[in-house]
Amino acid sequence: MKFETVLKGHIVSPGEDFPGEVGICNGKIIEISKTKGKLDAETVHDFGEDYILPGLIDTHVHCYSNPNEGIKRASSAAAKGGITTFLDMPYDLPAPITNVKALKNKIDIINNESVVDIALWGTVPKENGAEVIDELAEHGVAGFKLSTFETDPYRFPRIADADILEAMKKTAKKDLVIAFHAENDELLNSYIRDAIAENNLDPIYHNLTRPPVTETSSVIKLLDMASWTDAKLHIVHVSHAQTIDYINWFKEQGVNVTAETCYNYLLLSTEDLKKYGPKAKINPPLRKPEELKALEEQLFNSGIDFITSDHAPWQKEDKEIGNDNIFKAKSGAPGLEIMVSLLFDYLISDKNMPLSRFAALLSSAPAKRFNLSDKGSIEKGKDADFTIIKNNAPWKIDENDFLSISDISPFHGHTLNNHIEATFVRGHSVYSHKNGIADKAIGQFVKPDNV
Ligand SMILES: [Zn+2]
């Protein structure tokens, strides 16, 4: 048979990688060959020795925390960074995704503007929030994100324990993930009050006012609640190895829980917080170098299920207000455009992680957890989503060149040894290193298959 498109390169499929080719028709993977020159097609993309990975998935992105960003910019940044599907967080400005009207409006924007595929998180209002879960679930959210820490009383509230338990029961019935930003609001607010009273405003106080216990004590509570409700619990942005120890123990008891860390916690430490100040202010905070080592060990011992960017597209003015007082700067940093290449250098080139494990952390594990069964691996019948990486092709990160509206990064000036050569979504080339972002935005809203 003649395929619409054939991709040739070094293919990374579950459990193995080999030089070969993939045949595509109607946006789907139809054939995989372990020898080159076997599959015939109208269009052939020969990537030589480059790696053809399954389309990579980032389950933690904040398009509208900064409304200057939006879907078009964030999805272009994703395509350039080798992300073919992302899950967008619900804490949008001006209003969070707590009702069907807001959800439908966001789905329309995605179907009109997005360059890559996007699934959506929903969330609940501060009071009696669990009421909105069934309706949002029926309209296709991929999961619910809640917080034990109050970033904003309306948009990103702290949810009380009774409402958390109720939300866990309801999401369990729908077989949907319930994810938490887990920091102990009471503890860290008390530490921040003390620091400000004593005029301790240097960047390092962002770390010192959020010691590891502010994460672990919050996660322990959620693990316990999940054990009583059969919730499909997910802990976002784990920053500390002891959190993973607790998660592992509850996993062994049969609790349905997964954990992610973000690329920043694997690559940056308190040394970077001191050096870069507000640009390196993220929640939870960067940890000490020895704590970073311990987190890395958890990753290599399979204690971490996937890695995300927690892309927060802040601009210079959002960070510079914190130059003399770290508590005034916005928390978060961009990541869609640089995470994959940074992780490839660190995990594959430096630490010799097998390519198939890398693909599991960034594609098959999140696809499975969120029931996105068309995504996640290079196998027959799956969507033809691919991330093509060219290794040994050095370039320097420049925060002023991002497709995202964000123009800050603690990685500004960092030299990478690989770049994203091309990105394919359902058989369409949405980005190439040579030609940039494709003119036509073909991205779509993606629902989990259990809806
Ligand atoms: Zn986040």
Boltz pocket constraint, residues with backbone or C-beta under 6 A from the ligand:
constraints:
  - pocket:
      binder: B
      contacts: [[A, 60], [A, 62], [A, 89], [A, 310]]
      max_distance: 6.0
